[in-house]
Amino acid sequence: MKVAVSAAGPDLSNAVDPRFGRASWFVIVDTDTGVHEAVENTQNLEAIQGAGIQSAECVARKDAKAVLTGHCGPKAFRALSAAAINVYVRVDGTVGDAVERFKAGAFASTEGADVAAHWA
């Protein structure tokens, strides 16, 4: 399964970014093989609006089935849900640690957004 982690940088050793839509990077990790790919999210860092929706489209194009992030707003959550991507919030630590905790079943998917729109 592919998991998208909002990240402060492109490596497994980087911290999980607490923001989904305006995360600096997404690290896409195949939990079966450990193969990972970094996707820069520069286009959404300065977006006036729509950052969460565009970020959701980005991870959906990478075939992610789950998102690990610190927080997720309502528009991003709806877009991810529409793409059948489960969302896990309040995730912290490094990307690599977050993926290992996810594989161990440490997180429960959320039922909705945990922050208001335009949270920063």
C-alpha positions as CSV (number, residue, x, y, z in Angstrom):
1,M,0.0,0.0,0.0
2,K,1.2,3.5,-0.8
3,V,1.1,6.0,2.0
4,A,1.6,9.8,1.5
5,V,3.3,11.6,4.5
6,S,3.3,15.4,4.7
7,A,6.9,16.2,5.2
8,A,9.3,19.1,6.0
9,G,11.8,17.6,3.5
10,P,12.3,14.9,0.9
11,D,13.8,12.1,3.1
12,L,12.5,9.6,5.6
13,S,14.6,11.3,8.3
14,N,12.7,14.6,7.9
15,A,9.9,15.6,10.3
16,V,6.3,15.1,9.5
17,D,4.9,18.5,8.4
18,P,1.9,19.4,10.6
19,R,0.1,20.9,7.6
20,F,-1.3,18.8,4.8
21,G,-2.3,21.3,2.1
22,R,0.7,23.5,2.6
23,A,3.3,20.9,3.4
24,S,6.7,21.4,1.8
25,W,6.9,17.9,0.6
26,F,5.0,14.6,0.4
27,V,7.0,11.4,0.8
28,I,5.2,8.6,-0.8
29,V,6.1,5.3,0.8
30,D,5.2,1.8,-0.4
31,T,4.7,0.0,2.9
32,D,5.2,-3.4,1.3
33,T,8.6,-2.7,-0.3
34,G,9.9,0.4,1.5
35,V,10.5,2.1,-1.8
36,H,9.8,5.8,-1.4
37,E,9.5,8.9,-3.6
38,A,9.6,12.6,-2.6
39,V,7.2,15.0,-4.3
40,E,7.8,18.7,-3.9
41,N,4.6,20.7,-3.0
42,T,6.0,24.2,-3.8
43,Q,3.0,25.2,-6.0
44,N,0.7,25.0,-2.9
45,L,2.9,26.7,-0.3
46,E,1.9,30.2,-1.5
47,A,-1.6,29.4,-3.0
48,I,-4.2,31.9,-2.0
49,Q,-6.8,29.1,-1.9
50,G,-7.3,25.5,-2.9
51,A,-4.0,24.2,-1.5
52,G,-5.7,21.3,0.3
53,I,-7.7,20.2,-2.7
54,Q,-4.7,20.4,-5.0
55,S,-2.5,18.5,-2.5
56,A,-5.2,15.8,-2.3
57,E,-5.2,15.6,-6.1
58,C,-1.4,15.2,-6.0
59,V,-1.3,12.3,-3.6
60,A,-4.2,10.7,-5.4
61,R,-2.3,10.8,-8.7
62,K,0.5,8.9,-6.9
63,D,-2.0,6.1,-5.9
64,A,-1.7,6.8,-2.2
65,K,-4.4,4.9,-0.2
66,A,-3.6,6.8,3.1
67,V,-2.3,10.2,4.2
68,L,-0.3,10.7,7.4
69,T,-0.2,14.3,8.5
70,G,-0.3,16.6,11.5
71,H,-3.6,18.3,10.6
72,C,-6.1,18.2,7.7
73,G,-8.7,20.9,6.8
74,P,-12.3,20.3,5.6
75,K,-11.8,20.8,1.9
76,A,-8.7,18.6,1.8
77,F,-10.5,16.0,3.9
78,R,-13.5,15.9,1.5
79,A,-11.2,15.7,-1.6
80,L,-9.2,12.8,0.0
81,S,-12.3,11.0,1.1
82,A,-13.8,11.3,-2.5
83,A,-10.6,9.6,-3.7
84,A,-11.0,6.8,-1.2
85,I,-7.9,7.9,0.7
86,N,-7.9,7.4,4.5
87,V,-6.6,10.3,6.6
88,Y,-4.6,9.9,9.8
89,V,-4.0,13.2,11.8
90,R,-2.0,14.1,14.8
91,V,1.0,12.3,13.3
92,D,4.4,13.6,14.4
93,G,8.1,12.5,14.5
94,T,10.0,11.6,11.4
95,V,8.5,10.4,8.2
96,G,10.2,7.0,8.6
97,D,9.0,6.6,12.2
98,A,5.5,7.6,11.2
99,V,5.4,5.0,8.5
100,E,6.6,2.3,11.0
101,R,4.0,3.3,13.5
102,F,1.3,3.2,10.8
103,K,2.4,-0.3,9.8
104,A,2.2,-1.3,13.4
105,G,-1.4,-0.1,13.6
106,A,-0.7,2.8,16.0
107,F,-3.1,5.3,14.2
108,A,-6.8,5.4,13.7
109,S,-8.2,7.1,10.6
110,T,-10.1,10.3,11.3
111,E,-13.8,10.8,10.5
112,G,-13.4,14.5,9.5
113,A,-11.2,17.5,9.4
114,D,-9.4,18.5,12.6
115,V,-8.8,22.1,11.8
116,A,-10.7,25.0,10.1
117,A,-10.1,26.1,6.6
118,H,-7.0,28.2,6.0
119,W,-5.4,26.9,9.2
120,A,-1.6,27.7,9.2
